[in-house]
């Protein structure tokens, strides 16, 4: 019987696997069953994704398959979506298919569609919807996308309101919010400092935002001193 695309990809990913790296990855991603990690290093996976992306039939067959079995298959899926899809509407459809299956921070943070920068209105509407989804990693993806694509020329003050209005018991959502606020303090200081002065965030997220910001070399010593004074006990 001929080998199908999924079998071929799994075989080729296994051939790239590195057992010590698999164990290292398992420690970094404690929410993921270690048996679902093969141990393929990210640069190698990206080179492989580049090669697969050149094969239209292989790529489309693989993208049609969800759910996947292995962590690296989801990472490959994310790479193929962002490499191959050039239409913003189809990109959002593909992300709507993929995001409910994303179950760890590493795959979530790998997804960075450059198309968002070219079509900010469509991306913003999808992000606003994903923020309300209730799915841990869908929400995290939305926050990280605002951080990556909407803190410069496409920034609007309501974006900070969307993020700081999130209330979640999920660690990876709370840490994404803190990460967003810390970068907003670099890029949109006047708006972001108001969040901390007003106490808009839960204490843990508030203090983590300050911690991450004061570790940044892009914030002046004077501003770091002010941030430290705003820590909450």
trRosetta pair geometry for C-beta under 8 A, 3 or more apart (Angstrom, degrees):
i j d omega theta_ij theta_ji phi_ij phi_ji
3 7 4.8 -128 -166 93 88 125
3 8 5.2 108 135 -63 119 88
3 11 7.5 -30 -164 -2 144 145
4 7 5.1 92 55 13 71 104
4 8 7.0 -135 100 -7 35 92
4 61 8.0 -141 175 159 91 139
5 8 5.6 -58 -147 37 30 112
5 9 6.2 26 158 -17 67 106
5 58 5.5 167 -131 -142 119 69
5 61 4.3 120 14 106 164 132
5 62 5.6 -125 143 -62 127 79
5 65 7.9 -172 89 -16 113 139
6 9 6.0 -55 -146 37 29 107
6 10 6.3 29 156 -17 64 108
6 61 7.9 -120 -40 136 75 103
6 62 7.0 144 -83 -112 66 74
6 65 5.8 150 -81 -123 120 176
7 10 5.8 -56 -146 38 29 110
7 11 6.2 30 155 -20 64 108
8 11 5.7 -57 -150 36 29 112
8 12 6.3 22 156 -15 66 109
8 58 7.9 -77 82 -138 137 115
9 12 5.8 -58 -144 40 31 107
9 13 6.2 31 156 -19 66 107
9 52 7.3 44 -110 -109 110 141
9 58 8.0 142 -63 -179 107 106
9 62 6.1 84 -45 -108 157 127
9 73 6.9 95 126 -114 125 95
9 76 7.0 165 -174 121 129 168
10 13 5.8 -55 -145 38 29 110
10 14 6.3 33 155 -21 64 106
10 69 7.4 21 -105 53 126 127
10 70 7.1 132 -122 4 91 134
10 73 7.3 -15 -87 -76 78 120
11 14 5.8 -55 -150 34 29 113
11 15 6.6 33 151 -24 62 104
12 15 5.5 -47 -151 28 35 116
12 16 7.0 27 152 -13 62 104
12 48 7.0 154 135 -148 118 130
13 16 5.9 -63 -157 38 36 106
13 17 6.9 60 144 -52 65 91
13 38 5.5 82 142 82 105 172
13 40 5.6 -78 -163 -48 84 146
13 45 7.9 32 -126 -111 96 89
13 48 7.5 120 -91 153 71 168
13 70 6.9 162 116 88 153 154
13 72 5.1 151 -161 108 136 140
13 73 7.1 -88 -38 -66 169 74
13 76 7.4 -96 -85 -41 128 142
14 17 5.3 -28 -155 -10 41 123
14 38 6.1 -115 -96 -151 55 130
16 38 7.8 64 76 127 81 126
16 40 4.7 48 106 -120 114 103
16 41 7.8 -117 158 26 107 73
16 44 5.3 169 -171 146 132 136
16 45 7.6 154 117 -73 152 63
16 48 6.9 -88 -40 -54 162 143
17 21 8.0 -160 -175 65 56 108
17 22 6.5 21 -172 -56 99 122
17 38 4.4 -102 -101 161 117 91
17 39 4.4 76 -163 66 81 96
17 40 5.8 -61 -91 -62 55 73
18 21 3.9 48 90 20 112 118
18 22 6.6 177 86 -21 55 81
18 39 4.7 -136 60 145 56 111
18 40 7.3 120 10 -99 85 30
18 41 6.4 21 16 -34 135 95
19 22 5.3 -47 -145 28 35 117
19 23 6.7 32 158 -16 64 100
19 39 5.9 118 -89 82 21 179
20 23 5.8 -55 -154 36 35 110
20 24 6.4 37 149 -20 66 106
20 39 7.7 115 60 -158 36 136
21 24 5.3 -51 -147 37 38 116
21 25 6.2 40 153 -21 68 103
21 39 4.5 124 83 -168 89 93
21 40 7.8 161 105 -17 135 4
21 41 5.8 -72 -162 -69 162 85
22 25 5.8 -54 -148 37 29 111
22 26 6.4 34 152 -24 63 105
22 34 7.4 95 157 -173 93 90
22 37 5.2 149 -154 119 84 103
22 38 6.4 -103 -101 131 116 23
22 39 2.8 -64 -58 -70 88 116
23 26 5.5 -48 -147 30 33 116
23 27 6.9 33 153 -18 62 100
23 34 7.6 27 -114 -155 51 128
23 39 7.6 15 -5 -100 53 123
24 27 6.0 -57 -159 32 32 108
24 28 6.6 26 148 -15 65 108
25 28 5.5 -59 -149 38 37 111
25 29 6.1 -5 165 14 73 110
25 37 5.1 -174 100 -171 125 146
25 39 6.4 -169 17 -106 131 61
25 71 7.6 165 150 100 137 159
25 106 7.8 -24 -157 -35 97 175
26 29 6.6 -73 -134 56 25 83
26 30 7.8 70 162 -94 58 47
26 32 7.4 -124 -129 84 61 95
26 34 3.8 27 -128 -114 134 103
26 37 5.6 -159 -71 42 83 151
27 30 7.1 2 -164 -70 32 83
28 106 7.0 70 122 -63 114 132
29 32 4.4 1 133 23 114 119
29 37 7.3 144 61 -75 130 137
29 71 7.4 115 93 -127 164 149
29 104 4.9 25 -159 -164 121 137
29 105 7.0 -160 -119 42 87 84
29 106 5.4 -66 -84 -5 124 125
31 103 6.9 -145 126 150 113 82
31 104 5.5 174 75 -108 108 82
31 105 7.7 101 29 -8 129 86
31 172 7.9 -56 -19 -35 154 136
32 36 6.0 -109 172 67 98 118
32 37 6.5 91 123 -49 125 108
32 71 6.1 56 -179 -84 150 125
32 103 6.7 125 -96 107 88 99
32 104 4.6 -13 -54 -77 119 139
33 36 4.8 79 77 -1 92 107
33 37 8.0 -173 98 -10 54 84
34 37 5.7 -56 -159 29 48 112
36 69 6.9 -151 -136 154 90 62
36 70 5.6 176 -176 -127 69 50
36 71 5.3 107 129 -30 91 88
37 70 7.2 124 -103 -162 20 88
37 71 4.8 1 -98 20 67 139
37 72 7.5 101 -148 -27 53 90
38 70 5.5 25 -30 -166 106 141
38 71 7.1 -155 8 52 76 92
38 72 5.1 -49 31 0 117 135
40 44 5.7 -124 -180 87 88 116
40 45 4.9 105 126 -67 118 100
40 48 7.8 -38 179 11 142 147
40 72 4.8 69 33 -116 124 144
41 44 4.7 80 67 13 86 110
41 45 6.9 -158 93 -11 39 89
42 45 5.5 -54 -141 36 33 113
42 46 6.3 33 160 -20 67 104
42 75 7.7 -109 -118 180 78 147
42 110 7.9 -153 -133 -113 118 120
43 46 5.7 -55 -148 35 31 111
43 47 6.6 32 153 -18 64 103
44 47 5.8 -52 -150 35 33 110
44 48 6.4 33 151 -18 65 106
45 48 5.6 -56 -150 38 32 113
45 49 6.2 37 150 -23 66 105
45 72 6.1 -139 -112 -152 129 99
45 75 5.7 3 165 117 151 127
45 76 6.4 -119 -172 -75 102 79
45 79 7.1 179 140 -29 95 154
46 49 5.4 -47 -144 34 34 115
46 50 6.6 42 152 -24 62 99
46 79 6.3 -165 -116 -128 63 144
47 50 5.6 -48 -154 29 33 116
47 51 6.8 30 150 -16 63 103
48 51 5.7 -56 -155 36 35 110
48 52 6.3 31 151 -16 69 106
48 76 7.1 -52 103 -112 111 111
49 52 5.7 -54 -142 39 33 109
49 53 6.0 41 156 -29 66 106
49 76 5.5 -170 -91 -139 98 70
49 79 3.6 -37 -150 122 160 142
49 80 6.0 -135 -157 -59 99 70
49 83 6.5 154 147 -10 107 151
50 53 5.8 -52 -147 29 26 116
50 54 7.3 31 152 -25 57 100
50 83 7.2 -157 -101 -136 54 157
51 54 6.1 -53 -164 21 35 112
51 55 7.6 19 147 -8 62 103
52 55 6.0 -66 -163 38 43 105
52 58 5.8 -118 -158 115 81 122
52 59 5.7 128 147 -82 86 83
52 62 7.1 -7 175 15 133 157
52 76 7.0 34 42 -169 159 113
52 80 6.4 -60 103 -90 116 115
53 59 5.7 68 -121 -93 39 139
53 79 7.6 -104 -56 132 119 92
53 80 5.7 -175 -89 -124 88 74
53 83 4.6 -58 -117 116 152 138
53 84 5.4 -157 -147 -63 98 98
55 58 3.8 23 113 29 124 118
55 59 5.9 151 84 -20 68 88
56 59 6.0 -62 -146 38 24 109
56 60 6.2 13 165 -12 64 112
57 60 6.2 -61 -144 40 25 104
57 61 6.2 24 159 -17 63 110
58 61 6.0 -60 -148 37 26 109
58 62 6.3 22 157 -16 63 110
59 62 5.9 -63 -151 38 28 108
59 63 6.1 22 157 -16 67 110
59 80 5.4 177 -151 -157 100 127
59 84 5.8 144 164 -76 148 159
60 63 5.7 -53 -140 39 32 109
60 64 6.4 38 156 -27 63 105
61 64 5.8 -55 -153 29 30 114
61 65 7.1 26 152 -21 60 106
62 65 5.9 -62 -161 28 36 111
62 76 7.3 -63 161 125 142 117
62 77 7.0 -148 142 -96 100 77
62 80 6.7 120 92 -6 122 174
63 77 6.5 131 -111 -142 64 83
63 80 5.8 -137 -72 112 106 133
63 81 6.8 130 -125 -74 120 79
63 84 7.8 -110 -53 61 149 146
63 94 7.0 -32 -173 -138 122 118
65 68 6.8 84 120 -81 100 77
66 77 7.6 89 -86 -138 97 156
66 97 6.1 163 11 160 162 101
66 98 6.9 -138 -103 -100 145 56
66 101 5.8 -137 -166 -32 112 158
67 101 5.0 173 -116 -131 95 133
68 73 3.6 -163 180 109 144 129
68 74 5.4 -165 53 -58 136 72
68 77 6.5 -149 -32 -31 142 135
68 101 7.3 102 21 156 80 143
69 73 6.3 69 51 17 64 150
70 73 4.5 102 63 -3 83 102
70 74 7.5 -148 100 -2 50 81
71 74 6.0 -58 -160 34 34 108
71 75 6.6 30 147 -16 67 106
71 104 7.0 -11 -127 32 109 147
71 106 7.7 29 -172 78 120 123
71 107 6.8 -139 -162 -56 79 118
72 75 5.3 -51 -146 39 39 114
72 76 6.2 45 152 -22 68 102
73 76 5.5 -49 -146 36 33 114
73 77 6.3 40 150 -24 63 103
74 77 5.4 -48 -147 33 34 117
74 78 6.5 36 152 -19 64 102
74 98 7.7 131 -153 -164 86 103
74 101 6.8 -154 -115 120 119 108
74 102 6.6 140 -177 -105 136 68
74 107 4.9 -7 119 -133 121 146
75 78 5.7 -50 -149 35 33 112
75 79 6.4 34 151 -19 64 105
75 106 7.8 -31 -85 125 116 97
75 107 5.6 -119 -75 -113 74 86
75 110 5.7 -7 -134 100 88 172
76 79 5.6 -55 -148 37 32 112
76 80 6.3 30 155 -19 67 106
77 80 5.9 -57 -148 36 28 109
77 81 6.4 30 155 -21 63 105
77 98 6.1 171 134 -122 123 124
78 81 5.9 -53 -148 32 30 112
78 82 6.5 14 160 -6 64 109
78 98 6.8 136 -85 175 73 153
78 107 6.3 167 -26 -170 146 83
78 110 5.3 95 107 103 151 111
78 111 4.6 -104 -156 -84 122 88
79 82 6.3 -67 -149 44 27 100
79 83 5.9 18 158 -14 67 117
79 110 7.4 -51 -59 154 79 119
80 83 5.8 -62 -137 44 28 107
80 84 5.5 0 175 0 69 120
81 84 6.8 -67 -127 45 16 92
81 85 5.5 -10 -172 2 59 125
81 91 6.9 112 170 -139 96 73
81 94 4.8 174 -137 136 118 137
81 95 6.9 129 165 -68 150 69
81 98 6.6 -78 -47 -30 159 154
81 111 7.6 -1 72 -133 126 102
81 113 7.4 -60 122 -89 97 109
82 85 7.1 -44 -100 41 17 95
82 91 7.9 64 -103 -139 52 113
82 111 6.7 172 -47 -151 128 64
82 112 6.7 50 -129 69 159 49
82 113 4.8 -142 -118 -100 96 67
82 114 7.0 98 -175 7 103 78
82 115 7.7 -153 -144 2 70 101
85 90 5.3 -147 -155 104 113 106
85 91 4.5 146 125 -85 133 78
85 94 5.8 -137 -67 13 160 152
85 113 7.9 -34 75 -134 111 121
85 115 7.3 -65 105 -25 89 154
86 115 7.2 173 -145 -93 36 126
87 90 4.2 62 80 17 108 109
87 91 6.5 -175 87 -17 52 85
88 91 5.3 -51 -145 33 33 118
88 92 6.5 33 158 -19 65 101
88 115 5.4 -179 -94 159 79 123
88 118 7.5 -144 -69 87 120 98
88 119 4.1 -39 -91 55 156 168
88 122 4.8 93 145 87 135 153
88 123 7.2 -92 -156 -53 119 79
89 92 6.0 -53 -152 33 31 108
89 93 6.6 32 149 -17 63 105
89 122 7.1 -91 -73 -159 62 147
90 93 5.4 -53 -150 37 38 114
90 94 6.2 38 153 -19 70 105
91 94 5.8 -57 -149 38 30 110
91 95 6.3 27 154 -16 65 107
91 113 5.8 114 -175 -154 135 153
91 115 5.3 -172 -48 73 171 154
92 95 5.6 -53 -144 39 33 111
92 96 6.3 40 152 -23 64 103
92 122 6.7 -116 -42 158 139 106
92 123 7.9 -157 -80 -101 109 51
92 126 4.8 -136 -132 -93 120 148
93 96 5.6 -53 -150 33 30 114
93 97 6.7 31 150 -19 62 103
94 97 5.6 -52 -154 33 35 113
94 98 6.3 23 154 -13 68 111
95 98 5.6 -59 -138 43 34 106
95 99 5.6 38 168 -32 72 108
95 111 7.4 120 -122 179 105 142
95 113 7.4 -77 -66 -31 132 144
95 126 7.3 72 79 170 136 143
95 141 8.0 -178 -171 146 117 150
96 99 6.5 -40 -125 24 21 110
97 100 7.8 -79 175 26 24 99
98 101 6.1 -81 -169 43 45 104
98 102 6.6 50 146 -39 82 101
98 111 7.7 157 112 -102 139 147
99 102 5.5 -43 -148 12 43 117
99 130 7.0 -79 178 -131 169 119
99 133 7.8 -4 126 153 133 175
99 135 6.8 118 142 96 100 149
99 137 6.9 -168 -168 105 78 91
99 138 4.4 83 159 -101 124 91
99 141 6.1 -111 -126 29 116 157
100 135 6.1 -113 -114 -113 62 160
100 138 6.8 5 -78 -58 50 126
102 107 5.1 -156 -143 105 96 119
102 108 5.2 116 160 -77 135 78
102 111 7.7 -69 -97 -15 152 138
102 137 4.3 -133 107 118 104 142
102 138 7.3 137 54 -60 114 62
102 141 7.1 75 75 -47 159 130
103 107 7.6 36 44 43 49 135
103 137 6.5 -136 -95 -9 21 148
104 107 5.4 84 67 15 89 99
104 108 6.8 -155 95 -8 44 96
104 137 7.2 22 38 -93 18 143
105 108 5.4 -63 -148 41 33 118
105 109 5.9 21 162 -14 72 111
105 137 7.3 -148 -87 -113 43 102
105 140 6.8 -91 -119 155 76 162
105 172 5.0 -147 -79 -138 109 131
106 109 6.2 -59 -142 40 25 101
106 110 6.5 35 153 -30 60 106
107 110 5.6 -53 -152 25 32 119
107 111 7.2 33 155 -26 63 99
107 137 7.6 22 80 -170 96 147
108 111 6.5 -62 -169 20 31 107
108 137 4.4 -132 -85 -162 130 103
108 140 5.2 26 167 97 151 121
108 141 5.2 -124 -163 -69 93 87
108 144 7.1 125 143 16 97 149
108 172 7.7 106 42 162 159 134
109 112 8.0 12 168 -51 49 100
109 140 7.8 -60 -62 142 78 115
109 144 5.9 -137 -114 -146 73 166
111 141 6.1 -4 70 -134 127 117
112 145 7.9 175 -124 -104 59 73
112 148 6.0 -120 -137 177 104 166
113 116 5.1 104 89 -22 92 96
113 123 7.8 -167 84 -113 118 121
113 145 8.0 4 37 -123 90 115
114 117 5.8 -38 -174 21 60 112
114 118 7.3 49 137 -11 73 102
115 118 5.6 -60 -156 40 48 109
115 119 6.0 -5 161 23 81 108
115 123 7.5 163 111 -71 76 119
116 119 6.8 -82 -135 62 25 74
116 120 6.8 62 167 -99 65 54
116 123 3.9 100 -140 -118 82 156
116 145 6.3 -145 -129 -165 167 108
116 148 7.7 73 80 97 145 106
116 149 4.5 -51 119 -118 123 170
117 120 7.0 3 -150 -66 25 88
117 149 5.5 -134 -74 -139 72 106
117 154 7.8 -151 -134 -17 59 141
119 122 4.5 -13 149 37 114 113
119 123 5.8 126 97 -22 78 95
120 123 5.5 -61 -140 44 32 111
120 124 5.7 37 162 -27 70 107
120 149 7.1 -174 -112 151 90 112
120 150 7.2 128 -148 -93 110 92
120 154 4.5 -148 -136 -130 150 141
121 124 5.9 -53 -145 33 25 111
121 125 6.7 25 156 -18 60 105
122 125 5.9 -54 -151 34 32 111
122 126 6.6 27 153 -14 64 106
123 126 5.9 -60 -152 39 33 108
123 127 6.1 33 153 -22 68 109
123 145 7.1 -144 174 165 111 128
123 149 6.6 -50 134 114 152 152
124 127 5.6 -54 -144 36 30 113
124 128 6.4 34 156 -22 64 103
124 150 6.9 109 -96 -96 95 140
124 154 7.5 -149 -64 168 119 121
125 128 5.9 -52 -151 32 29 112
125 129 6.7 27 151 -15 61 106
126 129 5.7 -58 -154 38 35 111
126 130 6.2 33 151 -19 69 107
127 130 5.6 -54 -143 38 33 110
127 131 6.4 42 155 -28 64 101
127 142 4.7 135 -158 -149 74 89
127 145 5.4 -142 -106 90 121 129
127 146 6.0 132 178 -60 147 89
127 150 7.7 -145 64 -16 173 148
128 131 5.8 -47 -153 25 30 116
128 132 7.2 17 152 -8 58 106
128 142 7.8 154 -53 -159 14 130
128 162 6.6 -98 -117 -128 77 146
129 132 6.1 -69 -161 40 35 104
129 133 7.0 59 142 -57 65 91
130 133 5.2 -23 -156 -18 45 124
130 138 5.1 -136 -163 165 95 93
130 139 6.7 177 146 -92 80 39
130 141 6.4 -71 162 82 146 99
130 142 3.8 177 98 -70 113 122
130 145 8.0 60 66 28 147 139
131 139 6.0 75 -136 -134 42 77
131 142 4.5 -149 -64 127 71 155
131 143 7.3 103 -106 -57 94 72
131 162 5.7 -17 -174 172 173 111
131 163 7.7 -104 -129 -86 133 52
131 166 6.8 -110 -170 -82 99 112
133 138 4.4 -47 77 109 151 139
133 139 6.1 -151 53 -59 95 78
133 142 7.7 157 9 -25 113 137
134 138 7.9 22 63 63 40 122
134 139 7.2 75 -59 -47 2 121
135 138 3.6 58 76 17 115 116
135 139 6.2 172 77 -14 56 83
136 139 6.2 -69 -158 36 20 106
136 140 6.4 14 152 -15 62 110
136 168 7.6 131 -116 -173 72 139
136 170 4.5 -165 -122 -155 106 161
136 172 6.0 69 171 66 110 113
136 173 5.9 -116 -149 -43 70 105
137 140 5.1 -43 -137 39 42 116
137 141 6.1 51 156 -25 65 99
137 172 7.0 -6 -87 110 70 139
138 141 5.7 -50 -149 33 29 113
138 142 6.7 32 150 -20 61 103
139 142 5.6 -53 -153 33 34 113
139 143 6.5 32 152 -17 66 104
139 166 6.9 129 -177 -138 126 138
139 168 6.9 153 113 -74 160 154
139 170 7.7 118 63 61 133 142
139 173 5.2 7 102 -115 125 116
139 176 7.7 157 121 64 81 150
140 143 5.7 -55 -150 37 34 110
140 144 6.1 27 156 -14 69 109
140 172 5.4 -29 -81 136 146 98
140 173 5.6 -117 -69 -94 85 59
140 176 4.5 179 -137 -47 79 157
141 144 5.9 -58 -142 42 29 107
141 145 6.1 33 156 -23 65 108
142 145 5.7 -55 -147 34 28 113
142 146 6.7 30 153 -18 62 102
143 146 5.8 -54 -155 33 32 110
143 147 6.5 34 147 -19 64 106
143 163 5.7 102 -126 -124 95 105
143 166 7.4 -52 -78 -15 123 160
143 173 7.3 127 -6 -151 147 66
143 176 4.2 105 89 142 142 120
143 177 6.1 -83 -145 -75 150 55
143 179 7.7 103 135 65 117 102
143 180 5.3 -100 177 -49 98 138
144 147 5.3 -50 -149 36 37 118
144 148 6.1 30 155 -16 68 110
144 176 5.9 -80 -51 -148 85 115
144 179 7.5 5 -99 94 79 134
144 180 7.6 -124 -87 -71 39 98
145 148 5.8 -57 -139 42 31 106
145 149 5.8 -19 176 22 68 114
145 150 7.4 46 131 2 68 109
146 149 7.1 -77 -124 55 18 77
146 150 4.6 -53 -152 52 60 123
146 151 7.2 87 149 -46 67 86
146 159 5.4 166 -159 -171 125 117
146 162 7.3 -171 -93 81 161 125
146 163 6.3 -149 83 -63 156 121
146 180 6.4 27 88 -133 108 129
147 150 7.6 5 -15 50 12 78
147 151 6.2 7 -152 -26 38 128
147 176 7.9 -132 -20 -175 138 83
147 179 6.5 -9 -103 119 160 97
147 180 4.7 -120 -75 -110 109 77
147 183 5.4 83 -153 58 102 148
147 184 7.9 -94 -116 -46 77 83
148 151 7.9 93 18 11 5 104
149 154 6.5 -11 147 57 75 141
150 154 4.8 -78 -120 100 66 104
150 155 5.7 122 163 -91 64 54
150 156 7.5 -44 -178 17 111 74
150 159 5.5 -172 133 -123 128 159
151 155 5.3 45 -143 -83 25 116
151 159 7.9 -144 -82 107 63 150
151 183 6.1 -44 -125 127 176 107
151 184 6.0 -130 -130 -96 121 66
151 187 4.5 82 153 86 109 152
151 188 6.1 -124 -161 -16 84 113
152 155 6.2 156 49 -24 14 104
152 187 6.4 -80 -79 -167 63 136
155 159 6.4 -105 -153 28 65 142
155 187 7.4 -179 -66 129 151 116
155 188 5.8 -174 -174 -76 158 137
156 159 5.4 115 66 -19 71 98
157 160 6.2 -45 -171 27 52 107
157 161 7.1 52 137 -15 70 104
157 191 5.4 -148 -122 -131 91 138
158 161 4.9 -52 -155 37 52 120
158 162 6.3 60 147 -27 75 94
159 162 5.6 -47 -153 28 35 114
159 163 6.6 26 153 -12 66 105
160 163 5.9 -58 -149 40 35 106
160 164 5.8 18 161 -7 71 115
160 181 7.8 87 -142 -104 98 76
160 184 6.1 107 -100 -149 111 159
160 188 7.4 -140 -56 100 129 141
160 191 5.8 174 -6 145 156 116
160 192 6.5 -152 -119 -93 143 66
160 195 6.2 -120 169 -63 124 130
161 164 6.2 -61 -131 48 25 99
161 165 5.8 29 164 -26 63 114
162 165 6.1 -66 -151 33 19 111
162 166 7.6 35 150 -39 56 91
163 166 6.1 -40 -171 -1 37 113
163 177 5.6 157 170 -129 95 83
163 180 5.1 -115 -166 110 156 155
163 181 7.3 -175 119 -58 132 81
164 177 7.0 120 -96 -164 47 116
164 181 7.2 81 -81 -82 99 116
164 195 5.4 -142 -94 -139 156 124
164 200 4.7 26 164 129 135 126
164 201 5.8 -89 -147 -75 95 85
166 173 6.5 -131 151 165 137 116
166 177 5.9 -148 63 -84 125 131
167 202 7.4 110 -126 -41 80 120
168 173 4.0 -11 86 90 156 146
168 174 6.2 -148 78 -53 97 78
170 173 4.2 71 80 9 106 110
170 174 6.7 176 88 -11 54 85
171 174 5.8 -62 -148 38 30 109
171 175 6.1 23 159 -14 68 110
172 175 5.8 -47 -135 40 33 109
172 176 6.4 42 157 -24 60 103
173 176 5.7 -54 -151 33 31 113
173 177 6.6 33 151 -20 64 102
174 177 5.7 -52 -154 32 34 112
174 178 6.6 32 149 -17 65 104
174 202 7.4 -54 -133 59 116 129
174 204 6.6 8 174 104 140 116
174 205 5.1 -121 -167 -83 91 105
174 208 7.5 86 144 41 95 154
175 178 5.5 -49 -147 37 38 113
175 179 6.2 44 152 -23 66 103
175 208 6.8 -92 -117 153 64 154
176 179 5.5 -51 -147 35 33 115
176 180 6.3 37 152 -22 65 103
177 180 5.6 -52 -150 34 31 113
177 181 6.4 27 155 -16 65 105
177 201 7.1 161 140 -132 127 121
177 205 5.3 -8 94 -155 121 132
177 209 7.6 -60 124 -71 75 111
178 181 5.9 -55 -146 37 31 108
178 182 6.3 32 155 -21 65 106
178 205 5.1 -144 -66 -157 93 70
178 208 3.8 -31 -135 106 155 110
178 209 4.4 -135 -146 -67 72 68
178 211 7.9 3 179 50 129 95
178 212 6.0 123 148 3 98 137
179 182 5.8 -56 -148 34 28 111
179 183 6.6 19 156 -11 64 106
179 212 6.4 -117 -104 177 50 171
180 183 6.2 -65 -153 40 28 103
180 184 6.1 30 151 -22 66 110
181 184 5.3 -53 -143 38 33 116
181 185 6.5 42 153 -27 64 99
181 192 6.0 145 -161 -157 70 111
181 195 6.2 -123 -135 94 118 151
181 196 7.7 121 176 -56 130 97
181 201 7.1 -38 -63 -61 162 152
181 205 7.6 102 9 158 143 94
181 209 3.9 -21 89 -135 128 131
181 213 7.6 -67 118 -52 80 118
182 185 5.8 -47 -156 26 32 115
182 186 7.4 31 145 -16 58 99
182 209 5.2 -162 -56 -158 79 62
182 210 7.9 -150 -96 -56 91 10
182 212 3.6 -60 -91 100 161 113
182 213 4.3 -151 -139 -62 81 74
182 216 6.8 156 168 -33 103 130
183 186 5.5 -49 -160 31 44 113
183 187 6.2 10 154 4 74 112
184 187 6.1 -71 -134 54 32 90
184 188 4.9 -41 -167 52 77 102
184 191 7.0 -81 172 87 113 100
184 192 3.8 154 123 -88 103 134
184 195 7.8 48 99 11 140 143
185 188 7.7 -48 -75 65 15 59
185 189 5.9 51 -165 -109 50 66
185 192 4.6 -134 -77 112 57 144
185 193 6.7 92 -124 -65 88 72
185 209 7.4 128 -24 166 130 99
185 213 4.5 2 68 -124 152 134
185 216 7.9 156 87 34 108 148
185 219 6.4 5 127 -95 107 133
185 223 7.7 154 169 158 107 129
185 227 7.3 52 -163 -94 153 132
186 189 7.4 -32 -172 -64 3 86
186 213 7.4 -164 -44 -136 82 87
186 216 6.0 -101 -76 152 120 160
186 218 4.6 37 -137 106 120 127
186 219 6.0 -99 -95 -62 76 90
188 191 4.7 -23 150 43 108 113
188 192 5.3 112 91 -23 83 103
189 192 6.0 -69 -134 45 24 103
189 193 5.7 22 174 -23 68 110
189 223 7.1 -71 -139 -134 133 145
190 193 6.6 -47 -137 29 19 107
190 194 7.4 25 154 -22 51 105
191 194 6.1 -60 -169 25 34 115
191 195 7.6 39 143 -24 64 97
192 195 5.6 -41 -164 17 46 116
192 196 7.4 33 148 -8 68 100
193 196 5.8 -57 -159 40 45 107
193 197 6.1 43 147 -20 74 108
193 226 7.6 2 -141 125 127 131
194 197 5.5 -55 -138 41 35 111
194 198 5.9 26 163 -12 69 110
195 198 6.4 -66 -148 42 21 102
195 200 4.7 -76 -157 35 72 128
195 201 6.5 49 161 -25 104 104
196 199 7.5 33 -175 -72 33 38
196 200 7.8 -68 -61 25 24 88
196 201 7.5 -20 -96 19 57 115
196 206 6.4 127 -125 -153 78 93
196 209 7.0 -150 -84 97 111 131
196 210 6.9 104 -127 -71 140 101
196 227 7.2 -16 147 -130 170 73
196 230 4.9 58 153 151 118 150
197 230 6.8 -78 -82 -124 54 132
199 206 6.9 -9 -140 -104 60 150
199 232 7.2 92 -121 -77 102 141
201 205 4.4 -117 172 93 119 109
201 206 4.2 159 83 -67 112 80
201 209 6.7 86 56 -5 172 140
202 205 4.8 75 62 17 85 106
202 206 6.6 -151 90 -13 36 92
203 206 5.5 -55 -142 36 28 117
203 207 6.2 19 164 -12 65 108
203 232 4.9 -117 -136 96 92 131
204 207 6.3 -62 -148 40 25 103
204 208 6.2 21 156 -16 63 112
205 208 5.7 -55 -141 40 30 111
205 209 6.2 39 155 -26 64 104
206 209 5.9 -58 -156 29 24 113
206 210 6.8 19 151 -13 61 106
206 230 8.0 -116 171 136 107 98
206 232 5.6 32 100 14 139 125
207 210 5.6 -52 -151 36 37 111
207 211 6.3 42 151 -23 67 104
207 231 5.7 59 -118 -144 92 84
207 232 6.1 -114 -60 45 100 82
208 211 5.4 -48 -144 34 35 116
208 212 6.3 31 158 -16 66 104
209 212 6.1 -58 -149 38 27 106
209 213 6.2 25 154 -19 63 111
210 213 5.6 -58 -144 38 30 111
210 214 6.2 22 162 -16 68 107
210 227 4.8 165 -145 170 94 102
210 228 7.0 138 173 -86 124 38
210 230 6.4 -170 -97 80 138 98
210 231 5.7 -149 89 -84 164 79
211 214 6.4 -61 -146 37 24 102
211 215 6.7 24 154 -20 60 109
212 215 5.8 -59 -155 33 32 114
212 216 7.2 43 147 -36 62 100
213 216 5.7 -48 -162 12 39 118
213 219 5.8 54 171 -27 85 164
213 224 7.5 -176 123 -110 89 73
213 227 5.6 -140 94 -143 127 161
214 219 7.0 -89 -107 78 36 139
214 224 4.6 101 -128 -146 86 100
214 227 5.5 -165 -65 91 100 136
214 228 6.4 69 -91 -62 149 89
216 219 4.9 76 83 2 107 102
219 223 5.0 -110 179 87 95 125
219 224 5.6 119 117 -61 111 87
219 227 7.5 19 156 -16 149 144
220 223 4.7 92 59 11 83 100
220 224 6.9 -142 98 -7 43 87
221 224 5.4 -52 -145 36 34 115
221 225 6.5 40 154 -24 65 100
222 225 5.9 -52 -155 29 30 112
222 226 6.9 28 148 -15 62 103
223 226 5.5 -50 -152 35 39 113
223 227 6.3 42 150 -21 68 103
224 227 5.5 -51 -147 35 34 114
224 228 6.4 38 154 -21 66 102
225 228 5.8 -51 -150 33 31 112
225 229 6.7 32 151 -20 62 104
226 229 5.7 -57 -156 33 34 113
226 230 6.8 27 150 -19 65 108
227 230 5.8 -64 -156 34 35 110
227 231 7.8 61 147 -46 61 78
228 231 6.1 -19 -168 -18 44 111
